[in-house]
């Protein structure tokens, strides 16, 4: 039975490591969004996707423990049980931080998109106005024919 709890602790350590990585990548993502470094942002997002996949694997590895009665688990010692409980608590808080960071980044990207759309619209409108004033059209359009045949 202690092998089972040892595996549980190992899974929790991996989950903690994944969440730590996701928090670091989220901070980097936020920085890149603010500075407009979209190429580097794509690299960070790809790395985040790998970390999310690892987190998903950790969650699958933890599935067998979800139905266990925690009071019936046999631990190698009280220190191991407390360590695992501490990891669980930290993981829950870190996951909430990851979600908050994602929300912030999503809002920041939306703002940046809207600003870019406004800038593009202004450039397009300015170009249309410029073309309207500089376009002389065909030469015959500026000649008025007053002759009439009876």
ROTOR-629842 format. One record per atom (N, C-alpha, C): residue in three letters; x, y, z. Coordinates in pm, whole numbers, padded with zeros to 5 digits, always signed. Example, Ala and Ser with C-alpha at 12.3 -4.5 7.8 and 13.67 -1.06 7.14 Angstrom:
<pts>
ALA+01319-00569+00780
ALA+01230-00450+00780
ALA+01320-00330+00780
SER+01285-00225+00708
SER+01367-00106+00714
SER+01290+00003+00787
</pts>
This chain:
<pts>
UNK+00081-00120+00000
UNK+00000+00000+00000
UNK+00085+00126+00000
UNK+00202+00126+00065
UNK+00284+00246+00067
UNK+00339+00277-00072
UNK+00351+00174-00157
UNK+00392+00199-00295
UNK+00288+00287-00365
UNK+00162+00262-00333
UNK+00055+00340-00392
UNK+00065+00487-00350
UNK+00089+00512-00223
UNK+00100+00651-00177
UNK+00230+00715-00227
UNK+00333+00635-00246
UNK+00458+00688-00303
UNK+00432+00733-00445
UNK+00355+00654-00520
UNK+00319+00693-00657
UNK+00232+00819-00655
UNK+00144+00829-00559
UNK+00061+00948-00546
UNK+00148+01072-00525
UNK+00245+01062-00437
UNK+00335+01175-00411
UNK+00413+01210-00538
UNK+00461+01109-00609
UNK+00535+01133-00733
UNK+00448+01207-00835
UNK+00323+01164-00845
UNK+00230+01231-00938
UNK+00206+01376-00897
UNK+00193+01399-00767
UNK+00170+01535-00719
UNK+00292+01623-00743
UNK+00411+01568-00728
UNK+00534+01643-00755
UNK+00538+01682-00902
UNK+00505+01588-00991
UNK+00503+01618-01135
UNK+00399+01725-01167
UNK+00282+01714-01106
UNK+00177+01814-01128
UNK+00225+01951-01082
UNK+00288+01956-00965
UNK+00341+02081-00912
UNK+00444+02140-01008
UNK+00532+02055-01060
UNK+00634+02101-01154
UNK+00570+02157-01282
UNK+00468+02090-01332
UNK+00398+02138-01453
UNK+00334+02274-01428
UNK+00269+02288-01314
UNK+00204+02414-01282
UNK+00305+02526-01262
UNK+00419+02493-01203
UNK+00527+02591-01187
UNK+00573+02639-01324
UNK+00590+02545-01415
UNK+00631+02578-01552
UNK+00525+02663-01621
UNK+00399+02628-01604
UNK+00291+02704-01667
UNK+00284+02847-01613
UNK+00309+02864-01484
UNK+00312+02999-01427
UNK+00425+03082-01486
UNK+00542+03021-01501
UNK+00656+03093-01559
UNK+00628+03128-01705
UNK+00572+03035-01779
UNK+00540+03062-01919
UNK+00430+03167-01931
UNK+00335+03166-01840
UNK+00230+03266-01840
UNK+00285+03405-01817
UNK+00381+03417-01725
UNK+00444+03546-01701
UNK+00518+03594-01826
UNK+00586+03503-01891
UNK+00657+03537-02015
UNK+00558+03575-02125
UNK+00448+03503-02132
UNK+00343+03532-02229
UNK+00288+03674-02207
UNK+00261+03708-02085
UNK+00209+03841-02051
UNK+00308+03949-02097
UNK+00435+03926-02069
UNK+00539+04023-02107
UNK+00545+04040-02259
UNK+00539+03930-02331
UNK+00547+03936-02477
UNK+00425+04003-02539
UNK+00311+03982-02480
UNK+00189+04048-02529
UNK+00203+04198-02511
UNK+00249+04240-02393
UNK+00262+04382-02364
UNK+00364+04451-02455
UNK+00469+04379-02493
UNK+00571+04439-02579
UNK+00544+04415-02728
UNK+00443+04335-02759
UNK+00406+04312-02898
UNK+00497+04217-02972
UNK+00569+04133-02902
UNK+00663+04038-02963
UNK+00587+03911-03003
UNK+00513+03917-03112
UNK+00421+03809-03149
UNK+00493+03681-03195
UNK+00607+03693-03258
UNK+00681+03574-03302
UNK+00727+03494-03181
UNK+00786+03563-03084
UNK+00831+03494-02963
UNK+00711+03442-02884
UNK+00601+03515-02888
UNK+00480+03472-02820
UNK+00433+03337-02872
UNK+00440+03317-03002
UNK+00400+03189-03060
UNK+00487+03075-03009
UNK+00615+03101-02991
UNK+00705+02999-02935
UNK+00666+02965-02791
UNK+00635+03066-02713
UNK+00595+03044-02574
UNK+00464+02966-02569
UNK+00371+03000-02658
UNK+00243+02929-02660
UNK+00262+02782-02698
UNK+00356+02754-02787
UNK+00384+02615-02823
UNK+00442+02540-02703
UNK+00529+02606-02630
UNK+00587+02545-02510
UNK+00479+02524-02403
UNK+00390+02620-02391
UNK+00279+02607-02296
UNK+00192+02487-02332
UNK+00170+02467-02461
UNK+00087+02354-02504
UNK+00149+02222-02460
UNK+00280+02212-02468
UNK+00348+02090-02422
UNK+00331+02073-02271
UNK+00342+02182-02197
UNK+00325+02174-02051
UNK+00182+02137-02015
UNK+00087+02188-02090
UNK-00054+02153-02066
UNK-00077+02005-02093
UNK-00014+01953-02197
UNK-00026+01810-02227
UNK+00032+01726-02113
UNK+00146+01769-02058
UNK+00205+01698-01944
UNK+00116+01707-01821
UNK+00055+01822-01800
UNK-00038+01837-01688
UNK-00157+01744-01704
UNK-00205+01732-01826
UNK-00315+01640-01854
UNK-00275+01496-01822
UNK-00154+01459-01858
UNK-00104+01324-01825
UNK-00099+01305-01673
UNK-00053+01406-01602
UNK-00047+01399-01455
UNK-00187+01377-01398
UNK-00283+01450-01451
UNK-00421+01436-01404
UNK-00474+01295-01430
UNK-00439+01239-01544
UNK-00481+01101-01574
UNK-00415+01003-01477
UNK-00288+01028-01444
UNK-00219+00940-01349
UNK-00279+00951-01209
UNK-00339+01065-01180
UNK-00401+01085-01048
UNK-00543+01028-01041
UNK-00602+00997-01155
UNK-00740+00945-01158
UNK-00764+00828-01063
UNK-00677+00728-01059
UNK-00705+00614-00969
UNK-00714+00653-00821
UNK-00654+00764-00785
UNK-00653+00806-00645
UNK-00776+00887-00607
UNK-00851+00932-00705
UNK-00964+01020-00677
UNK-01076+00948-00602
UNK-01092+00819-00628
UNK-01199+00744-00563
UNK-01156+00682-00430
UNK-01027+00690-00401
UNK-00977+00634-00274
UNK-01027+00716-00155
UNK-01044+00647-00045
UNK-01073+00714+00081
UNK-00938+00758+00139
UNK-00914+00889+00148
UNK-00783+00936+00197
UNK-00750+00884+00336
UNK-00850+00859+00417
UNK-00826+00810+00554
UNK-00773+00668+00553
UNK-00797+00594+00447
UNK-00754+00454+00440
UNK-00618+00436+00373
UNK-00561+00543+00324
UNK-00430+00532+00258
UNK-00323+00502+00363
UNK-00229+00420+00321
UNK-00118+00385+00410
UNK+00005+00462+00362
UNK+00055+00546+00450
UNK+00168+00630+00417
UNK+00296+00575+00480
UNK+00408+00603+00418
UNK+00537+00561+00473
UNK+00561+00632+00606
UNK+00502+00749+00621
UNK+00516+00825+00745
UNK+00429+00949+00738
UNK+00415+01012+00852
UNK+00334+01134+00860
UNK+00394+01246+00775
UNK+00525+01251+00766
UNK+00591+01355+00686
UNK+00552+01343+00539
UNK+00544+01221+00489
UNK+00506+01200+00349
UNK+00361+01243+00326
UNK+00273+01211+00419
UNK+00133+01251+00407
UNK+00120+01403+00408
UNK+00190+01468+00498
UNK+00185+01615+00506
UNK+00245+01680+00381
UNK+00352+01620+00331
UNK+00415+01670+00208
UNK+00315+01664+00092
UNK+00248+01552+00080
UNK+00151+01534-00028
UNK+00034+01632-00012
UNK-00014+01649+00108
UNK-00124+01743+00133
UNK-00080+01886+00101
UNK+00041+01920+00136
UNK+00094+02052+00104
UNK+00104+02074-00046
UNK+00150+01972-00117
UNK+00159+01981-00263
UNK+00020+02003-00323
UNK-00077+01930-00271
UNK-00213+01943-00322
UNK-00265+02086-00303
UNK-00243+02141-00187
UNK-00287+02278-00160
UNK-00218+02379-00250
UNK-00087+02364-00266
UNK-00013+02455-00354
UNK-00058+02441-00499
UNK-00084+02318-00541
UNK-00129+02295-00679
UNK-00263+02362-00704
UNK-00352+02355-00609
UNK-00482+02420-00626
UNK-00466+02571-00641
UNK-00383+02631-00557
UNK-00359+02776-00565
UNK-00289+02813-00697
UNK-00192+02732-00736
UNK-00119+02760-00859
UNK-00212+02749-00980
UNK-00301+02651-00979
UNK-00394+02635-01090
UNK-00483+02759-01102
UNK-00528+02811-00990
UNK-00608+02934-00991
UNK-00527+03051-01048
UNK-00399+03057-01014
UNK-00312+03162-01068
UNK-00295+03147-01219
UNK-00281+03022-01265
UNK-00267+02997-01409
UNK-00393+03045-01480
UNK-00510+03012-01426
UNK-00636+03056-01488
UNK-00647+03208-01491
UNK-00609+03274-01381
UNK-00614+03420-01376
UNK-00519+03481-01479
UNK-00402+03423-01493
UNK-00304+03472-01590
UNK-00358+03455-01732
UNK-00420+03341-01759
UNK-00479+03317-01891
UNK-00585+03421-01923
UNK-00668+03452-01825
UNK-00773+03551-01845
UNK-00712+03687-01874
UNK-00610+03724-01797
UNK-00543+03853-01818
UNK-00482+03859-01959
UNK-00414+03752-01999
UNK-00349+03749-02131
UNK-00453+03756-02242
UNK-00563+03687-02224
UNK-00669+03691-02325
UNK-00724+03833-02341
UNK-00746+03901-02229
UNK-00795+04040-02234
UNK-00692+04133-02297
UNK-00565+04112-02265
UNK-00459+04196-02322
UNK-00449+04175-02473
UNK-00460+04051-02516
UNK-00457+04024-02661
UNK-00578+04083-02730
UNK-00692+04078-02667
UNK-00813+04137-02725
UNK-00795+04290-02740
UNK-00739+04354-02637
UNK-00714+04498-02645
UNK-00617+04530-02759
UNK-00510+04451-02768
UNK-00410+04473-02873
UNK-00474+04453-03011
UNK-00558+04352-03025
UNK-00626+04328-03152
UNK-00714+04447-03188
UNK-00791+04497-03091
UNK-00880+04610-03117
UNK-00801+04736-03154
UNK-00689+04759-03086
UNK-00603+04874-03120
UNK-00549+04861-03261
UNK-00506+04742-03297
UNK-00452+04719-03431
UNK-00560+04739-03535
UNK-00681+04691-03507
UNK-00793+04709-03600
UNK-00822+04858-03621
UNK-00819+04937-03513
UNK-00842+05081-03525
UNK-00733+05146-03610
UNK-00608+05105-03587
UNK-00498+05162-03663
UNK-00510+05128-03812
UNK-00545+05003-03840
UNK-00561+04962-03979
UNK-00677+05036-04045
UNK-00783+05055-03971
UNK-00898+05128-04024
UNK-00861+05272-04055
UNK-00784+05334-03966
UNK-00741+05471-03988
UNK-00650+05481-04111
UNK-00561+05384-04125
UNK-00471+05383-04241
UNK-00554+05365-04369
UNK-00650+05274-04366
UNK-00734+05248-04483
UNK-00815+05373-04519
UNK-00876+05436-04419
UNK-00955+05556-04442
UNK-00867+05668-04496
UNK-00750+05684-04437
UNK-00657+05786-04484
UNK-00615+05762-04627
UNK-00594+05637-04661
UNK-00556+05602-04799
UNK-00670+05630-04896
UNK-00793+05601-04855
UNK-00909+05626-04940
UNK-00928+05775-04964
UNK-00910+05854-04859
UNK-00922+05999-04872
UNK-00813+06052-04965
UNK-00693+06005-04944
UNK-00581+06047-05029
UNK-00610+06013-05174
UNK-00657+05893-05200
UNK-00687+05851-05336
UNK-00800+05935-05396
UNK-00898+05971-05317
UNK-01009+06052-05367
UNK-00961+06189-05412
UNK-00867+06247-05340
UNK-00817+06380-05377
UNK-00714+06375-05489
UNK-00644+06267-05501
UNK-00540+06260-05605
UNK-00587+06192-05731
UNK-00698+06125-05727
UNK-00748+06054-05845
UNK-00815+06154-05938
UNK-00758+06171-06056
UNK-00816+06264-06152
UNK-00912+06193-06245
UNK-00912+06062-06239
UNK-01004+05987-06324
UNK-00963+05997-06469
UNK-01046+05945-06558
UNK-01015+05953-06701
UNK-01021+06098-06750
UNK-00941+06129-06850
UNK-00933+06265-06903
UNK-01066+06311-06959
UNK-01143+06224-07019
UNK-01269+06264-07081
UNK-01374+06299-06977
UNK-01358+06254-06856
UNK-01456+06284-06753
UNK-01450+06430-06711
UNK-01338+06498-06736
UNK-01327+06637-06695
UNK-01368+06734-06807
UNK-01409+06685-06921
UNK-01448+06769-07034
UNK-01600+06770-07043
UNK-01655+06887-07054
UNK-01800+06902-07064
UNK-01833+06928-07211
UNK-01915+06845-07268
UNK-01954+06858-07408
UNK-02083+06936-07416
UNK-02079+07058-07469
UNK-02195+07143-07479
UNK-02257+07142-07619
UNK-02200+07070-07708
UNK-02255+07068-07845
UNK-02377+06978-07848
UNK-02470+07017-07930
UNK-02591+06937-07943
UNK-02629+06931-08091
UNK-02683+06826-08131
UNK-02727+06811-08269
UNK-02878+06828-08275
UNK-02923+06903-08375
UNK-03067+06925-08394
UNK-03118+06852-08508
</pts>
